[in-house]
Amino acid sequence: MGAVSQANIVCVGSHCGCSIGEDGPSQMALEDLAMFRSIPGCTVFYPCDAVETERAVELAANLTGIRFIRTSRPNTPVIYGNNEVFTVGKAKVVRKSDNDTVLVIGAGVTVHEALKAADELAASGINVRVMDPFTLKPFDAEAVIANANAVGGRIVTVEDHYPEGGLGEAVASAVSLQRNIIVKKLAVPRIPRSGPSEALMEMFGIDHKAIVAAVKEIGNY
């Protein structure tokens, strides 16, 4: 009804995903991105650090219509400088080399897991490119396609959300008409449980270890 009546609303969903840990599955909102992405005209932000969150709030406040900002509970590192410029619908590449073989796309907490995985993989001679989409709607399909082609057409997505309707499906939709691009999706496959954040992310296959395994698997294609 908000979209139909052209409501002007900013919603912030904090403590999202199994990374919230001990609060348990009733508080994890693992379907929120799917819900908000399905609303016509809704802008969906998913920042990964404090700087990006501040910019998301600023941008959302100056837009109209329904806006959703998904924020995270874990104490994540700051990876962006205070002067970094963010634009609605434009992704950021946060790790890149000339020898990348896979594009890893995370969002929120999983950007940091992707960076950990990139460090581990680099130590074994495998280079990956890491992308942070910033907004899931509108979605930077152009950047995804360009960077996927640059690494040989292999994409791994990782999200603290159910498989349906989130980051993985946004990426799959973006490349659906592209030849020679494949996507492996990592997401929370079932209703989680209460527990420490890192333990839950490992248990449900969205931590850096799962990303390393996915990169090695997709590298065979």
For each residue, the residues with C-beta under 8 A, 3 or more apart:
1: 4 5 7
2: 5 7 9 39 66
3: 6 7 39 40 41 42 65 66
4: 1
5: 1 2
6: 3 65
7: 1 2 3 65 66
8: 64 65
9: 2 65 66 67
10: 60 61 67 68 69
11: 36 66 67 68 69
12: 57 68 69 71
13: 16 29 32 68 69 70 71
14: 71 72 73
15: 20 23 27 28 29 72 73
16: 13 20 28 29 30 32 70 71 72 73 108 160 161
17: 20 28 29 30 72 108 109 160 161 188
18: 21 25 28 30 160 188 192 197 200 201 204 206
19: 72 73 74 109 160 197 200 201
20: 15 16 17 23 27 28 73 197
21: 18 73 194 195 196 197 200
22: 194 195 196
23: 15 20 26 27 28 194
24: 27 28 192 193 194
25: 18 28 30 191 192 193 194
26: 23
27: 15 20 23 24
28: 15 16 17 18 20 23 24 25 192
29: 13 15 16 17 32
30: 16 17 18 25 160 161 162 188 192
31: 34 35 161 162 164 165
32: 13 16 29 35 36 68 70 161
33: 36 37 44 46 70 136 159 161 165 166 167
34: 31 37 38 161 162 164 165 166 169
35: 31 32 38 39 165
36: 11 32 33 39 42 44 66 68 137
37: 33 34 42 44 136 137 165 166 170
38: 34 35 165
39: 2 3 35 36 42 66
40: 3
41: 3 65 66
42: 3 36 37 39 65 66 67 68 137
43: 60 63 65 66 67 68 88 135 137 138
44: 33 36 37 67 68 70 135 136 137
45: 56 59 60 67 68 69 70 134 135 136
46: 33 69 70 107 108 133 134 135 136 167
47: 52 53 55 56 69 70 71 108 134
48: 52 72 76 79 106 107 108 109 111 112 132
49: 52 53 76 77 78 79 80
50: 53 54 78
51: 54 55 78 80 81 82 84
52: 47 48 49 55 56 80 84 86 132 134
53: 47 49 50 56 57 69 71
54: 50 51 57 58
55: 47 51 52 58 59 84 86
56: 45 47 52 53 59 60 69 86 134
57: 12 53 54 60 61 69
58: 54 55 61 62
59: 45 55 56 62 63 86 88
60: 10 43 45 56 57 63 67 69
61: 10 57 58
62: 58 59
63: 43 59 60 67 88
64: 8
65: 3 6 7 8 9 41 42 43
66: 2 3 7 9 11 36 39 41 42 43
67: 9 10 11 42 43 44 45 60 63
68: 10 11 12 13 32 36 42 43 44 45
69: 10 11 12 13 45 46 47 53 56 57 60
70: 13 16 32 33 44 45 46 47 108
71: 12 13 14 16 47 53 108
72: 14 15 16 17 19 48 76 108 109 160
73: 14 15 16 19 20 21 197
74: 19 109 197
75:
76: 48 49 72 109 112
77: 49 112
78: 49 50 51
79: 48 49 94 111 112 115
80: 49 51 52 84 92
81: 51 84
82: 51
83:
84: 51 52 55 80 81
85:
86: 52 55 56 59 90 92 134
87: 90 134
88: 43 59 63 134 135 138
89: 135 138 139 140
90: 86 87 134 135 140 143
91: 131 132 133 134 140 143 144
92: 80 86 131 132 134
93: 96 129 130 131 132 143 147
94: 79 111 115 130 131 132
95: 114 115 118 128 129 130
96: 93 100 129 130
97: 100 127 129
98:
99: 127
100: 96 97 103 127 128 129 150 151
101: 126 127 128 151 152 154 219
102: 126 128 129 151 152 154 155 156 215 218 219
103: 100 128 129 131 144 147 148 150 151 154 155 156
104: 114 117 118 128 129 130 131 155 156 157 158 211 215
105: 114 130 131 132 133 144 155 156 157 158 167 171
106: 48 109 110 111 112 113 114 130 131 132 157 158 159 167
107: 46 48 110 111 132 133 136 159 167
108: 16 17 46 47 48 70 71 72 111 159 160
109: 17 19 48 72 74 76 106 112 113 160 201
110: 106 107 113 114 158 159 160 206
111: 48 79 94 106 107 108 114 115 130 132
112: 48 76 77 79 106 109 115 116
113: 106 109 110 116 117 158 201 206 207 208 211
114: 95 104 105 106 110 111 117 118 128 130 158 208 211
115: 79 94 95 111 112 118 119 130
116: 112 113 119 120 208 211
117: 104 113 114 120 121 128 208 209 211 212 215
118: 95 104 114 115 121 122 127 128 130
119: 115 116 122 123
120: 116 117 123 124 208 212
121: 117 118 124 126 127 128 212 215
122: 118 119 125 126 127 128
123: 119 120
124: 120 121
125: 122
126: 101 102 121 122 215 216 219
127: 97 99 100 101 118 121 122
128: 95 100 101 102 103 104 114 117 118 121 122 151 215
129: 93 95 96 97 100 102 103 104 147 150 151
130: 93 94 95 96 104 105 106 111 114 115 118
131: 91 92 93 94 103 104 105 106 143 144 147
132: 48 52 91 92 93 94 105 106 107 111
133: 46 91 105 107 136 139 140 144 167 170
134: 45 46 47 52 56 86 87 88 90 91 92 140
135: 43 44 45 46 88 89 90 138 139 140
136: 33 37 44 45 46 107 133 139 166 167 170
137: 36 37 42 43 44 170
138: 43 88 89 135
139: 89 133 135 136 144 170 173 174
140: 89 90 91 133 134 135 143 144
141: 144 145 173 174 175
142: 145 146
143: 90 91 93 131 140 146 147
144: 91 103 105 131 133 139 140 141 147 148 155 171 174 175
145: 141 142 148 149 174 175 178 181
146: 142 143 149 150
147: 93 103 129 131 143 144 150 151
148: 103 144 145 151 153 154 155 175 178 181
149: 145 146 153 178 181
150: 100 103 129 146 147
151: 100 101 102 103 128 129 147 148 154
152: 101 102
153: 148 149 180 181 182
154: 101 102 103 148 151 181 182 218 219 221
155: 102 103 104 105 144 148 171 175 181 182 183 184 218
156: 102 103 104 105 183 184 185 186 211 214 215 218
157: 104 105 106 167 168 171 183 184 185 186 187
158: 104 105 106 110 113 114 167 186 187 206 210 211 214
159: 33 106 107 108 110 166 167 168 185 186 187 188 206
160: 16 17 18 19 30 72 108 109 110 188 201 206
161: 16 17 30 31 32 33 34 165 166 167 187 188
162: 30 31 34 165 166 187 188 189
163: 166 168 169 185 187 188 189
164: 31 34 169
165: 31 33 34 35 37 38 161 162 169
166: 33 34 37 136 159 161 162 163 169 170 187
167: 33 46 105 106 107 133 136 157 158 159 161 170 171 187
168: 157 159 163 171 172 183 185 186 187
169: 34 163 164 165 166 172 173 185
170: 37 133 136 137 139 166 167 173 174
171: 105 144 155 157 167 168 174 175 183 185
172: 168 169 175 176 183 185
173: 139 141 169 170 176
174: 139 141 144 145 170 171
175: 141 144 145 148 155 171 172 178 181 183
176: 172 173
177:
178: 145 148 149 175 181
179:
180: 153
181: 145 148 149 153 154 155 175 178
182: 153 154 155 218 221
183: 155 156 157 168 171 172 175
184: 155 156 157 214 217 218
185: 156 157 159 163 168 169 171 172
186: 156 157 158 159 168 205 206 210 211 214
187: 157 158 159 161 162 163 166 167 168 206
188: 17 18 30 159 160 161 162 163 192 204 205 206
189: 162 163 204 205
190: 204
191: 25
192: 18 24 25 28 30 188 200 203 204
193: 24 25 200
194: 21 22 23 24 25
195: 21 22 199 200 203
196: 21 22 199 200
197: 18 19 20 21 73 74 200 201
198: 201 202 207
199: 195 196 202 203
200: 18 19 21 192 193 195 196 197 203 204
201: 18 19 109 113 160 197 198 204 206 207
202: 198 199 205 207 209 210
203: 192 195 199 200
204: 18 188 189 190 192 200 201
205: 186 188 189 202 210
206: 18 110 113 158 159 160 186 187 188 201 210
207: 113 198 201 202 210 211
208: 113 114 116 117 120 211 212
209: 117 202 212 213
210: 158 186 202 205 206 207 213 214
211: 104 113 114 116 117 156 158 186 207 208 214 215
212: 117 120 121 208 209 215 216
213: 209 210 216 217
214: 156 158 184 186 210 211 217 218
215: 102 104 117 121 126 128 156 211 212 218 219
216: 126 212 213 219 220
217: 184 213 214 220
218: 102 154 155 156 182 184 214 215 221
219: 101 102 126 154 215 216
220: 216 217
221: 154 182 218
